[in-house]
Amino acid sequence: MPIDLERYAGESGGGKMTLRRKDIGSSQNTAATTKRRTAGGGRLAKKNAKSATLPVERKIVRRKSGEDRRNEILETARDLIFNEGFSNFTIREVAGRVGISEAAIYRHYPSKEEMLLALLDALFTPWREAISHLVEDDLPFAKKLEELSQLHLHHLLNERLNPLLFLSEAVNPQNQRLLATMRLNLGFLRDAVRSLVEAGLKSRQIRQTVSGESLVAAILGLLQNSVIRWTLQRSSENLLEDGARNMGALAATVMTNGVNK
């Protein structure tokens, strides 16, 4: 889910207008009054009448649509979790950072759990779609491995999605739905990698002596290692480059005639 929306100070305000009169000609009127207090009275009155007819500047603050507000709430929740973990993740904290009331949050998400599930759906849906397209692409096995590493890590970095943070929260017995959602997405990744390996074996790009399940485990291990490194170092420096290089080295050890076949 890229979420990059304009922020507003409050939940209400639809249809209201803030009127502000332009401060034009006030210093000139004061000078004219001082210089010609008696003889210029008529001219000053005419000038003031003209000033009073000047158009006012209207600033219209529009209420955000329900979808925009939900996206803003999810964006705020995501950034809060990414930067501070789950210790400070509460409805009150999210509402305060968005600039709305807790009641306004509950109009969109009945509970904190529902908010988390909606966040994971928004973050993982485009990730699943991109990986599905990669599995179907007609690319050499080595190229697919490299693309998988880049796609996976690039999405996590761009969307500030660290699966380890959500897994650490999901192990709480009260978060069974969150745990089920994480298992679903991790299972999807495992099945996608298995499909890549099976296609490589079928096309004989991978040596037939290679164990398919062992290769699947090795690929998943490299992907997981990159996420752990990102988490511990709190830096993405060289993460994409090293991930692609490691996948290339793995492909070179299992392919029949080298990486470029």
NORSULNOR-V646065 format. One record per helix or strand of 2 or more residues. SS is the DSSP state (~ for helix, > for strand). FROM is the first residue (numbers start at 1). TO is the last residue. If there is no record, write none. Layout:
<<SS:FROM:TO> <SS:FROM:TO>>
This chain:
<<>:17:20> <~:26:35> <~:41:52> <>:57:60> <~:66:84> <~:91:98> <~:102:108> <~:112:136> <~:141:158> <~:163:170> <~:176:202> <~:212:233> <~:239:254>>
